[in-house]
Amino acid sequence: MAATIPSKLCLPAYSRLPLLRACRGRCFSGTGAVGAARLVQVEEPPPYTPARLAGRQYLSGSHSPGFPEFLGSVRPGFPAVFQPAHATGPLEEWASVVKGVIDRELTGAGALLFRGLPIRTDQDFGQFCKRLGYDMMVYKGGAVDRSELTDMVYTAADEPLEMTIDLHTEMSYLPQWPKKLMFCCIKPPGEQYGGETPVTDMRSVLRDMDPVLLDRLRKRGIRYIRNIADRSRDVWCWQRTFRTEDREEVEKFLTERDFSFQWNSDDSVTYWYVMPATRDHPDTGETLWFNQATSHHCSYFYQHPNFGGAEQAKFRYPFHTCYGDGEEFRQEEVTHMQQIQWRHAVGFHWQAGDVLVVDNMVTGHGRMGCTPGVSGRKVVVSLTSN
């Protein structure tokens, strides 16, 4: 159970001075004996050298006039940052304390960053997630290629590391989506090499969205179009997307969700359907910007290193979005949505063992591209349905 403890008791003497500002009555502890794991909330945002956004290579929309020049720094409380009051305690005890913080703080804050936890490997993180006790979710039918590293722990994305992944809410293009995302940094690329996982406040994004555009989207919805190759033609294939070799299993997945689909002569599959642009949060009732209109728009591939600027019909890219009735978005509409989402985004430099937990409806996320040639970044993710 979370408990409030006077700041002078939160830290051992050797570390009390550096973290005194962090405590101020915001201390969370487990239920064990004396010396149990305790977390303190850090008030001062971590130092950050802002990444350039405007004109950034491999970032869709970044060359448009008015694009935010730099990624913002962590703001007080977004994400809320927590760290151990001392460096002892088994992983399962830390999981108990972290769960208390998540259950109490996540929906309000939108995102929580836990630093200094004893997590070093994929397996550590997998065990940590199991100890949290949430219902883990299989990544099936998703648009990004991911590899499962251990039980319910996936690579965050298998896109080329130099590519900046647009801000989005995870799987908001499907009827079911994860409630929480839990990222963990196993190996940071280094502060000067990029690779941040930016987060953006979807409450503010909805507030600042052009009201005329928002009204159109609410009335007409968003059509998502997917084209997925067969394994014989591309690694990014329907066998990996749906985690099966059986076409009937794919058809069952699509039919159960009332998606229109067709198999093509090259053994690829195309499917399309309409989803809303906003949804209401199940716990708070607030309406939130919840879609992937920009990250699934074909213009994402115009800046993609694997496509090299090659142009083709919009509906032939791996994914594309338009209005629900089939009318294409105007480029200025796509640009506006991108700019509003990035305007409210913040970033931080990953440290080994960091765990970032986001409420997937309140907070969007993305990935800053790494400096070309960097291969050392390793960030993994687990999804929960509750």
Secondary structure, DSSP 4 states (H G I P E B T S, - for coil): ------HHHHS-GGGHHHHHHHHTT-EEE-SSSTT--EEEEE-SPPP--PPB-TT-TT-TTTTSTT--SBPEEPBTTBTEEEEESSS-S-HHHHHHHHHHHHHHHHHHHSEEEE-S-S--SHHHHHHHHHHHT--B----S-SS---EEETTEEES--S-TTSPEEEE-TTTTSSS--SEEEEEEEE---GGGB----EEEHHHHHHHS-HHHHHHHHHH-EEEEEEEB-TTT-SSBHHHHHT-S-HHHHHHHHHHTT-EEEE-TTS-EEEEEEE-SEEE-TTT--EEE---TTTTSGGGGGG-TTTTT----GGGSSEEEEETTSPPPPHHHHHHHHHHHHHTEEE----TT-EEEEETTTEEEEEPPBPTT----EEEEEEE--
